[in-house]
Amino acid sequence: MVDWFKIKKIDGHIHILPDEVHEANPDSEDVWKKADLHKYHEMMGKYHIDQAVIMPLNDPWLMSMEFTISNVHKNLCAMKQQYPHSFYAFADVDARNTSMQSVKAIERAIELGLDGIKLHPSNTGMNADDEYNKSIFTYAQKNKIPVAIHSYPNSKEDPCAPKRIVHLLEQFPQLIMIVCHMGAYQWEELLSEDVYIDISAILPDYIQHYGLKKTNEIMRLFGADRLIFASDYPDNRFLKPEEIYDFYFNTLNQMDFTEEEAAKIAYQNIEKIMSL
């Protein structure tokens, strides 16, 4: 039996705010106060999380006090450097810039040491398959840079809807893509696509909506070679930050993944992506 509390893990999707943002907002009482690099690093040992991937939010006001993409990327690099070998971090996108300015900013960020690109269509206000993003995908596909894309849609026409992801994959078939949150309740549209799927944020939703057995079946439809363990810490619709990992591991412990399958989901798939 797999014990998800004890096996090695890489959390493929967390959110950490830079120290300067925390220092500028000392009275914050929302969940983002928990998005603290140093406290999270302490917690990693308790849950046997070897590494984690810091994902930005395409919102420079959350990741910098200068509100510029260059400072956001500087902050992300600094977080990696404070705890070497503990964190990966993906580059951000600021939709106030032109498409080519965004590509140049991402290129500089990768040169500085960031590991991929995060696209959050709901926050940029642009559809995933809009013209603006095509230069970004062209750069990513050419240079084998992984792209993580937020997909937690409210409707079929949502900016982050899976059908838009399918459309862009038709144009960029070699893109290394992680679809975050499994496409929520439109997951079936992604089953036949050559993409990785992270289970961040959505697992508690599925358990509440589908129950354990059906959730297990959905995850098996995608297969252990495509799934990525991820939490979206510290944000969740149903759970407090301190409840997230216990819920995830207790839930995964009740599923029927073998030790070999669990290892792929827990860390090997994301390691493979990072090695590309």
Rosetta silent file (secondary structure, phi, psi, omega in degrees, C-alpha in Angstrom):
SEQUENCE: MVDWFKIKKIDGHIHILPDEVHEANPDSEDVWKKADLHKYHEMMGKYHIDQAVIMPLNDPWLMSMEFTISNVHKNLCAMKQQYPHSFYAFADVDARNTSMQSVKAIERAIELGLDGIKLHPSNTGMNADDEYNKSIFTYAQKNKIPVAIHSYPNSKEDPCAPKRIVHLLEQFPQLIMIVCHMGAYQWEELLSEDVYIDISAILPDYIQHYGLKKTNEIMRLFGADRLIFASDYPDNRFLKPEEIYDFYFNTLNQMDFTEEEAAKIAYQNIEKIMSL
SCORE:     score description
SCORE:     0.000 S_00000001
   1 L     0.000  135.702 -179.638    0.000    0.000    0.000 S_00000001
   2 L   -80.663  130.738  174.121    1.284    3.459   -0.909 S_00000001
   3 L  -105.694  102.202 -175.626    1.645    5.926    1.954 S_00000001
   4 L   -69.201  -16.735  175.387    1.380    9.345    0.340 S_00000001
   5 L   -70.465  -30.485 -169.914    2.465   11.039    3.541 S_00000001
   6 L  -105.822  -23.152 -177.576    5.866    9.345    3.378 S_00000001
   7 L   -70.430  155.811  176.468    6.755    8.876   -0.285 S_00000001
   8 L   -60.765  140.015  179.945    8.986   11.389   -2.035 S_00000001
   9 E  -142.518  148.260  164.586    6.996   14.204   -3.649 S_00000001
  10 E  -119.502  119.056  176.895    7.441   17.276   -5.788 S_00000001
  11 E   -79.534  113.660 -173.026    4.466   19.605   -5.523 S_00000001
  12 E   -79.867    3.847 -176.640    4.003   20.727   -9.094 S_00000001
  13 E  -164.838   97.829  173.356    1.936   23.824   -8.353 S_00000001
  14 E  -130.432  168.059  176.701    2.187   26.128   -5.331 S_00000001
  15 L  -125.078  126.051  176.536    1.972   29.869   -4.813 S_00000001
  16 L  -128.493  132.302  175.923    4.501   31.828   -2.779 S_00000001
  17 E   -95.003  143.492 -179.907    4.547   35.613   -2.486 S_00000001
  18 L   -61.946  155.440  179.249    7.888   37.418   -2.251 S_00000001
  19 H   -54.974  -39.431 -176.238    9.075   38.729    1.105 S_00000001
  20 H   -63.951  -30.586  177.890    8.691   42.322   -0.090 S_00000001
  21 H   -72.710  -42.778  176.633    4.968   41.758   -0.720 S_00000001
  22 H   -62.184  -43.018 -178.994    4.461   40.253    2.723 S_00000001
  23 H   -64.461  -31.111  179.764    6.393   43.110    4.335 S_00000001
  24 H   -81.211  -12.514 -178.344    4.219   45.673    2.539 S_00000001
  25 L  -131.893   60.687 -172.956    1.023   43.952    3.706 S_00000001
  26 L   -67.374  -20.788 -176.417    1.687   42.942    7.333 S_00000001
  27 L   -98.290   10.020  179.936   -1.982   43.027    8.345 S_00000001
  28 L   -61.616  135.474 -179.395   -3.240   40.721    5.619 S_00000001
  29 L  -117.215    5.939 -177.990   -5.627   38.109    6.983 S_00000001
  30 L   -87.188 -178.390 -175.730   -6.388   36.144    3.814 S_00000001
  31 H   -63.584  -23.205 -175.874   -4.921   32.817    2.714 S_00000001
  32 H   -68.541  -14.355  173.514   -2.080   34.561    0.913 S_00000001
  33 H   -63.894  -26.301  179.123   -0.452   35.290    4.252 S_00000001
  34 H   -79.082   -9.744 -178.500    0.336   31.566    4.254 S_00000001
  35 L   -82.894   57.977 -173.863    2.158   31.931    0.926 S_00000001
  36 E  -108.846  125.217 -174.554    5.419   32.490    2.788 S_00000001
  37 H   -58.377  -45.123 -172.559    8.627   31.002    1.408 S_00000001
  38 H   -73.656  -40.722  177.663   10.306   30.342    4.747 S_00000001
  39 H   -68.315  -37.574  178.518    7.297   28.829    6.493 S_00000001
  40 H   -65.572  -42.412 -179.797    6.563   26.672    3.464 S_00000001
  41 H   -59.924  -38.646  176.540   10.153   25.439    3.342 S_00000001
  42 H   -63.206  -38.034 -177.101    9.873   24.378    6.989 S_00000001
  43 H   -72.042  -24.300 -176.692    6.658   22.502    6.202 S_00000001
  44 H   -58.271  -39.189 -179.678    8.201   20.554    3.319 S_00000001
  45 H   -64.397  -39.955  179.996   10.065   18.242    5.668 S_00000001
  46 H   -58.504  -38.307 -174.743    6.929   17.331    7.605 S_00000001
  47 L  -104.888   11.318  178.389    5.183   16.138    4.439 S_00000001
  48 L    55.797   44.082  174.005    8.232   14.680    2.624 S_00000001
  49 E   -98.352  107.297 -175.761    7.995   17.229   -0.165 S_00000001
  50 E   -71.246  -39.847 -178.270   11.476   17.325   -1.676 S_00000001
  51 E  -147.489  166.299  177.483   10.792   20.192   -4.069 S_00000001
  52 E  -148.112  153.652 -179.187    7.962   22.429   -5.236 S_00000001
  53 E  -105.208  115.443  178.817    7.172   24.504   -8.313 S_00000001
  54 E   -82.029  120.147  179.918    6.321   28.143   -7.613 S_00000001
  55 L  -106.349  127.817  173.917    3.691   29.339  -10.070 S_00000001
  56 L   -77.655 -178.211 -170.223    3.048   33.066  -10.627 S_00000001
  57 L  -123.857   11.217 -175.035   -0.420   34.445  -11.286 S_00000001
  58 L    54.171   36.482 -179.431   -0.043   36.748  -14.319 S_00000001
  59 L  -143.152   94.122 -173.725   -0.754   39.566  -11.863 S_00000001
  60 H   -62.296  -18.945  179.456    2.306   41.756  -11.143 S_00000001
  61 H   -71.666  -18.477  178.270    0.571   43.403   -8.188 S_00000001
  62 H   -91.707  -23.256 -170.561    0.780   40.109   -6.294 S_00000001
  63 H  -112.540    7.343 -177.639    4.399   39.239   -7.107 S_00000001
  64 L  -165.603  150.323  173.480    6.207   42.576   -6.831 S_00000001
  65 L   -95.788   -2.975  174.234    6.024   45.959   -5.175 S_00000001
  66 L   -98.464  -12.830  175.840    7.385   47.620   -8.322 S_00000001
  67 L    60.775   37.123  176.577    4.589   46.102  -10.451 S_00000001
  68 L  -125.556  150.197 -178.784    6.921   45.253  -13.343 S_00000001
  69 H   -65.916  -33.612  179.349    7.517   41.903  -15.015 S_00000001
  70 H   -65.050  -38.316  179.084   11.287   42.245  -14.619 S_00000001
  71 H   -74.098  -33.747  174.193   10.932   42.638  -10.860 S_00000001
  72 H   -58.743  -48.041 -179.150    8.489   39.740  -10.687 S_00000001
  73 H   -66.643  -35.601  176.002   11.050   37.515  -12.390 S_00000001
  74 H   -62.146  -42.227  179.048   13.808   38.839  -10.153 S_00000001
  75 H   -65.164  -40.334  178.943   11.727   37.916   -7.116 S_00000001
  76 H   -64.667  -42.404  177.133   11.011   34.434   -8.454 S_00000001
  77 H   -63.114  -40.274 -179.549   14.706   33.835   -9.105 S_00000001
  78 H   -63.506  -36.927  178.556   15.561   35.110   -5.629 S_00000001
  79 H   -65.748  -39.341  175.559   13.149   32.641   -4.034 S_00000001
  80 H   -61.698  -41.734 -174.396   14.848   29.775   -5.855 S_00000001
  81 H   -72.569  -26.206 -179.911   18.250   30.992   -4.754 S_00000001
  82 H   -67.224  -31.576  178.970   17.316   31.314   -1.084 S_00000001
  83 L  -132.361   78.632 -175.792   16.740   27.564   -0.872 S_00000001
  84 L   -55.535  138.524  177.615   18.832   25.942   -3.613 S_00000001
  85 L    71.492    5.186  178.309   17.464   22.664   -5.028 S_00000001
  86 L  -100.244  -24.402 -173.317   14.174   23.075   -3.147 S_00000001
  87 E  -134.939  143.859  160.350   12.191   25.076   -5.685 S_00000001
  88 E  -103.248  165.076  175.620   11.496   25.458   -9.358 S_00000001
  89 E  -152.046  139.276 -179.270    9.743   28.608  -10.575 S_00000001
  90 E  -100.891  148.668 -179.986    7.873   29.484  -13.762 S_00000001
  91 E   -71.873  152.619 -176.735    8.024   32.807  -15.571 S_00000001
  92 L   -98.763  169.592  175.370    5.105   35.225  -15.422 S_00000001
  93 L  -131.343  129.263  177.007    3.184   37.114  -18.116 S_00000001
  94 L  -111.423  107.858 -173.614    2.082   40.755  -17.809 S_00000001
  95 L   -69.092   -6.324  174.035   -0.696   41.430  -20.318 S_00000001
  96 L   -71.695  -21.931  178.546   -0.012   45.180  -20.178 S_00000001
  97 L   -85.886  161.950  173.979    3.023   44.464  -22.345 S_00000001
  98 L   -70.819  165.670  179.062    2.902   43.574  -26.020 S_00000001
  99 H   -57.890  -45.965 -178.761    3.155   39.946  -27.024 S_00000001
 100 H   -69.733  -32.415  174.107    6.752   40.331  -28.180 S_00000001
 101 H   -63.416  -38.915  177.634    7.680   42.224  -25.007 S_00000001
 102 H   -64.663  -41.391  177.975    6.328   39.281  -23.043 S_00000001
 103 H   -61.365  -44.629  179.894    8.415   36.851  -25.085 S_00000001
 104 H   -63.001  -40.043  178.689   11.542   38.925  -24.474 S_00000001
 105 H   -64.993  -40.626  178.025   10.800   39.081  -20.750 S_00000001
 106 H   -65.422  -42.446  179.436   10.293   35.313  -20.628 S_00000001
 107 H   -59.100  -44.101  177.922   13.502   34.739  -22.563 S_00000001
 108 H   -65.133  -37.541 -179.521   15.452   36.843  -20.053 S_00000001
 109 H   -65.505  -40.854  177.512   13.755   35.019  -17.173 S_00000001
 110 H   -64.593  -40.108  177.300   14.761   31.611  -18.536 S_00000001
 111 H   -62.835  -33.098  179.025   18.328   32.874  -18.950 S_00000001
 112 H   -75.799  -17.850  176.544   18.249   33.976  -15.298 S_00000001
 113 L   126.246    6.186  175.353   17.238   30.495  -14.192 S_00000001
 114 L   -76.571  162.977 -161.970   13.445   30.154  -14.299 S_00000001
 115 L  -114.493   -7.334 -177.527   12.106   26.807  -15.457 S_00000001
 116 E  -177.329 -166.734 -177.640    8.941   27.308  -17.500 S_00000001
 117 E  -129.620  135.763  174.450    6.051   29.631  -18.289 S_00000001
 118 E  -110.898  129.324  176.911    2.747   30.020  -16.464 S_00000001
 119 E  -119.281  126.743 -178.420   -0.282   31.296  -18.350 S_00000001
 120 L  -122.589   84.458 -174.627   -3.430   32.267  -16.443 S_00000001
 121 H   -56.120  -33.613 -179.292   -6.032   33.290  -19.063 S_00000001
 122 H   -65.005  -30.478 -179.553   -8.605   34.239  -16.439 S_00000001
 123 H   -88.868  -31.436  177.856   -6.191   36.803  -14.983 S_00000001
 124 H   -76.435  -21.532 -178.003   -4.776   38.160  -18.232 S_00000001
 125 L    80.094   12.318  179.160   -8.296   38.657  -19.590 S_00000001
 126 L  -121.216  145.866  177.000   -7.359   36.945  -22.846 S_00000001
 127 L   -64.596  150.328 -179.543   -8.449   33.578  -24.164 S_00000001
 128 L   -56.519  -36.040 -176.688   -5.865   30.803  -24.057 S_00000001
 129 L   -99.489   18.280  177.243   -5.909   30.550  -27.849 S_00000001
 130 L   -68.502  159.045 -178.610   -5.885   34.304  -28.550 S_00000001
 131 H   -57.035  -36.785 -177.592   -3.376   35.749  -31.000 S_00000001
 132 H   -52.669  -41.333 -172.632   -1.431   37.433  -28.160 S_00000001
 133 H   -79.572  -13.079 -172.593   -0.296   34.090  -26.753 S_00000001
 134 H   -65.660  -34.135  176.713    0.897   32.582  -30.043 S_00000001
 135 H   -65.840  -36.323  178.042    4.305   34.248  -29.888 S_00000001
 136 H   -65.285  -45.640 -179.425    4.744   32.840  -26.392 S_00000001
 137 H   -67.607  -35.413  177.608    3.802   29.328  -27.520 S_00000001
 138 H   -61.517  -46.658  178.075    6.066   29.611  -30.572 S_00000001
 139 H   -62.155  -45.589 -177.311    9.008   30.481  -28.337 S_00000001
 140 H   -64.613  -43.735 -178.972    8.153   27.742  -25.831 S_00000001
 141 H   -65.221  -44.393 -179.000    7.726   25.028  -28.459 S_00000001
 142 H   -61.786  -37.946 -174.065   10.940   25.953  -30.272 S_00000001
 143 H  -102.523    7.508  178.593   12.997   25.964  -27.064 S_00000001
 144 L    55.560   44.395  177.011   11.232   23.054  -25.309 S_00000001
 145 L   -95.713  123.536 -179.577   10.140   25.278  -22.433 S_00000001
 146 L   -67.408  143.921  177.189    7.201   23.796  -20.494 S_00000001
 147 E  -119.332  124.381  172.309    4.024   25.848  -20.278 S_00000001
 148 E  -100.785  129.359 -176.681    1.575   25.462  -17.398 S_00000001
 149 E  -123.894  126.124  176.856   -1.884   26.783  -18.197 S_00000001
 150 E   -63.187  129.526  176.822   -4.656   27.501  -15.721 S_00000001
 151 L  -144.625   86.520  179.101   -7.847   25.658  -16.679 S_00000001
 152 L  -133.297   64.543 -168.018  -10.624   25.983  -14.111 S_00000001
 153 L   -75.675  154.055  173.652  -13.444   27.196  -16.375 S_00000001
 154 L   -96.758  -17.945 -178.695  -16.925   28.313  -15.405 S_00000001
 155 L  -152.845  170.722  178.687  -18.346   27.763  -18.899 S_00000001
 156 L   -64.878  -22.665 -178.241  -17.527   26.276  -22.301 S_00000001
 157 L  -100.816    6.650 -179.596  -16.563   29.772  -23.501 S_00000001
 158 L   -56.960  146.736  178.459  -14.349   30.604  -20.530 S_00000001
 159 L   -54.463  -28.744 -177.589  -10.917   32.041  -21.428 S_00000001
 160 L  -106.959   18.038 -176.904   -9.280   28.948  -19.929 S_00000001
 161 L   -62.868  142.591  179.572  -11.757   26.356  -21.233 S_00000001
 162 H   -54.009  -32.904 -179.204  -10.253   23.039  -22.400 S_00000001
 163 H   -62.884  -31.212  176.933  -11.655   23.483  -25.899 S_00000001
 164 H   -71.151  -35.926  177.173   -9.388   26.527  -26.288 S_00000001
 165 H   -66.315  -42.565  176.624   -6.426   24.458  -25.108 S_00000001
 166 H   -59.363  -41.862 -179.907   -7.295   21.764  -27.644 S_00000001
 167 H   -62.203  -43.696 -178.199   -7.435   24.450  -30.342 S_00000001
 168 H   -72.040  -30.274  177.880   -4.004   25.826  -29.518 S_00000001
 169 H   -68.178  -27.193  174.249   -2.510   22.318  -29.341 S_00000001
 170 H   -63.356  -30.583 -179.601   -3.643   21.788  -32.920 S_00000001
 171 H   -89.785  -23.900 -177.550   -1.384   24.717  -33.807 S_00000001
 172 L  -131.245   69.596 -171.887    1.473   23.774  -31.449 S_00000001
 173 L   -68.427  -18.541 -179.353    1.548   19.979  -31.353 S_00000001
 174 L   -97.666    5.799 -178.552    5.075   19.766  -29.890 S_00000001
 175 L   -66.449  132.122  174.598    4.345   22.103  -26.977 S_00000001
 176 L   -85.555  107.056 -171.421    5.238   20.683  -23.571 S_00000001
 177 E  -124.224  138.397  169.647    2.097   21.565  -21.657 S_00000001
 178 E  -111.722  118.697  175.045    0.783   21.081  -18.130 S_00000001
 179 E   -90.998  115.742 -176.793   -2.947   21.704  -17.817 S_00000001
 180 E   -80.020  144.012  175.344   -3.552   22.897  -14.274 S_00000001
 181 H    67.993   17.243  172.542   -6.603   21.812  -12.286 S_00000001
 182 H    61.690   15.635 -176.422   -7.430   19.040  -14.820 S_00000001
 183 H    72.928   14.024  179.695   -9.670   21.359  -16.816 S_00000001
 184 H    50.841 -127.443 -173.183  -12.120   21.173  -13.889 S_00000001
 185 H   -89.348   11.713  171.954  -15.481   19.732  -14.985 S_00000001
 186 H  -111.804   27.404 -174.744  -14.581   19.805  -18.662 S_00000001
 187 H   -58.924  -30.792 -175.998  -11.829   17.216  -18.147 S_00000001
 188 H   -60.988  -28.491 -179.128  -13.189   14.826  -20.795 S_00000001
 189 H   -69.263  -13.995 -177.453  -12.134   17.211  -23.573 S_00000001
 190 H  -100.997   -6.098 -172.664   -8.494   16.691  -22.562 S_00000001
 191 L   -57.724  -38.775 -175.051   -8.431   12.894  -22.425 S_00000001
 192 L   -92.539    2.463 -176.669   -7.092   12.411  -25.941 S_00000001
 193 L   -88.930  148.705  179.785   -4.604   15.298  -25.832 S_00000001
 194 L   -87.273   72.938 -178.587   -0.852   14.852  -25.432 S_00000001
 195 L  -138.173  157.943  169.737   -0.557   16.967  -22.294 S_00000001
 196 E   -86.703  155.149 -176.065    0.300   16.543  -18.641 S_00000001
 197 E  -128.714  120.592  175.164   -2.465   17.117  -16.103 S_00000001
 198 E   -99.009  150.171 -173.222   -1.925   18.500  -12.622 S_00000001
 199 L  -100.215   21.351 -178.522   -4.405   17.798   -9.825 S_00000001
 200 L   -65.011  138.699  174.410   -3.949   21.112   -8.034 S_00000001
 201 L    68.866  -35.492 -168.253   -7.018   22.619   -6.344 S_00000001
 202 H   -82.475  -23.559 -174.918   -9.462   20.299   -8.122 S_00000001
 203 H   -57.115  -46.693  176.841   -9.101   17.098   -6.073 S_00000001
 204 H   -61.544  -35.708  177.129  -11.315   18.305   -3.181 S_00000001
 205 H   -61.664  -47.487 -178.817  -13.894   19.520   -5.724 S_00000001
 206 H   -62.192  -43.412 -179.945  -14.004   16.138   -7.425 S_00000001
 207 H   -60.958  -42.019  179.282  -14.324   14.256   -4.153 S_00000001
 208 H   -68.762  -37.886 -174.861  -17.241   16.449   -3.120 S_00000001
 209 H   -86.472  -44.216 -173.840  -18.903   16.293   -6.551 S_00000001
 210 H  -101.293  -26.366 -169.785  -18.078   12.785   -7.815 S_00000001
 211 L    88.881  167.350 -174.299  -17.037   10.861   -4.715 S_00000001
 212 H   -64.941  -47.460 -175.084  -13.835    8.867   -4.232 S_00000001
 213 H   -60.292  -48.604 -178.991  -14.553    5.982   -6.619 S_00000001
 214 H   -66.439  -39.314  177.753  -15.431    8.170   -9.611 S_00000001
 215 H   -61.166  -43.442  176.430  -12.512   10.529   -8.922 S_00000001
 216 H   -58.877  -42.177  179.957  -10.175    7.534   -8.879 S_00000001
 217 H   -64.641  -41.192  178.804  -11.660    6.405  -12.208 S_00000001
 218 H   -62.344  -45.445  179.967  -11.173    9.852  -13.778 S_00000001
 219 H   -63.152  -36.948  178.380   -7.539    9.955  -12.715 S_00000001
 220 H   -68.646  -30.600  176.715   -7.015    6.456  -14.125 S_00000001
 221 H   -62.193  -36.258  177.151   -8.486    7.550  -17.460 S_00000001
 222 H   -76.345  -36.401  176.273   -5.655   10.067  -17.750 S_00000001
 223 L    91.614  150.834 -175.862   -3.123    7.522  -16.524 S_00000001
 224 L   -65.636  -23.023 -179.786   -0.137    7.656  -14.213 S_00000001
 225 L   -74.284  -12.697 -175.885    2.202    8.732  -17.031 S_00000001
 226 L  -115.331  -18.623 -174.392    0.350   12.051  -17.425 S_00000001
 227 E   -81.884  144.564  178.153   -0.753   13.001  -13.912 S_00000001
 228 E  -127.367  124.480  173.989    1.227   15.414  -11.730 S_00000001
 229 L   -64.834  130.218  179.936    0.817   15.732   -7.992 S_00000001
 230 L  -162.168  151.315 -172.136    0.103   19.379   -7.202 S_00000001
 231 L  -118.777  -28.026 -170.285   -1.859   21.211   -4.507 S_00000001
 232 L    71.073   16.735  178.795   -2.255   24.925   -5.395 S_00000001
 233 E   -48.853  136.334    6.735   -1.155   25.662   -1.822 S_00000001
 234 L  -100.542   15.328 -170.624   -2.244   27.821   -0.024 S_00000001
 235 L  -101.174  132.679  175.748   -5.431   28.452   -2.009 S_00000001
 236 L  -158.894  143.871 -176.672   -8.431   26.131   -2.091 S_00000001
 237 L   -67.520  -30.278 -172.173  -12.173   26.636   -2.391 S_00000001
 238 L  -114.225  -22.468 -170.656  -13.023   24.236    0.425 S_00000001
 239 L  -113.795  146.978  169.458   -9.931   23.799    2.574 S_00000001
 240 L   -74.061  155.595 -178.336   -7.872   25.993    4.840 S_00000001
 241 H   -52.230  -41.004 -177.110   -4.181   26.106    3.906 S_00000001
 242 H   -73.264   -7.625  178.887   -3.229   23.900    6.850 S_00000001
 243 H   -98.190  -14.088 -168.093   -5.758   21.254    5.745 S_00000001
 244 H   -61.794  -54.537 -174.637   -4.685   20.904    2.114 S_00000001
 245 H   -66.805  -40.551  177.536   -1.874   18.356    2.322 S_00000001
 246 H   -59.414  -41.974  179.014   -3.594   16.148    4.888 S_00000001
 247 H   -64.072  -47.742 -178.017   -6.679   16.030    2.665 S_00000001
 248 H   -59.360  -48.352 -174.007   -4.689   15.264   -0.456 S_00000001
 249 H   -72.334  -38.280  175.928   -2.621   12.481    1.081 S_00000001
 250 H   -61.929  -39.232  179.673   -5.531   10.883    2.949 S_00000001
 251 H   -68.534  -48.619 -179.376   -7.505   10.895   -0.307 S_00000001
 252 H   -64.003  -30.701  177.090   -4.693    9.514   -2.464 S_00000001
 253 H   -62.797  -23.794 -178.692   -4.044    6.812    0.135 S_00000001
 254 L   -90.667   -1.235  179.245   -7.529    5.465   -0.586 S_00000001
 255 L   -92.161  170.974 -169.805   -6.905    5.162   -4.327 S_00000001
 256 L  -103.631   26.884  177.928   -5.565    2.098   -6.114 S_00000001
 257 L   -71.853  136.921  175.604   -2.329    3.408   -7.603 S_00000001
 258 L   -72.875  171.082  177.928    0.608    1.027   -7.335 S_00000001
 259 H   -61.276  -40.231  178.957    3.930    2.155   -5.875 S_00000001
 260 H   -64.342  -43.254  178.596    5.328    2.506   -9.398 S_00000001
 261 H   -66.442  -42.280 -179.844    2.331    4.573  -10.534 S_00000001
 262 H   -61.679  -39.061  179.350    2.395    6.699   -7.401 S_00000001
 263 H   -63.280  -39.159  177.176    6.079    7.500   -7.940 S_00000001
 264 H   -61.731  -47.103 -178.230    5.322    8.752  -11.460 S_00000001
 265 H   -68.234  -42.514 -172.207    2.523   10.997  -10.195 S_00000001
 266 H   -69.288  -36.773 -177.114    4.335   12.123   -7.061 S_00000001
 267 H  -155.889  -27.957 -171.706    7.589   13.257   -8.655 S_00000001
 268 H   -68.306  -38.228 -178.773    8.843   11.424  -11.739 S_00000001
 269 H   -65.095  -44.235 -179.564    6.592   13.095  -14.304 S_00000001
 270 H   -71.039  -33.084  174.493    7.430   16.607  -13.199 S_00000001
 271 H   -61.629  -40.506  178.611   11.127   15.677  -12.976 S_00000001
 272 H   -61.449  -43.800  179.321   10.935   14.494  -16.578 S_00000001
 273 H   -62.609  -45.464 -178.573    9.413   17.800  -17.650 S_00000001
 274 H   -65.387  -31.131 -179.320   12.040   19.821  -15.790 S_00000001
 275 H   -73.865  -18.859 -179.844   14.838   17.740  -17.341 S_00000001
 276 L   -72.034    0.000    0.000   13.664   18.600  -20.865 S_00000001
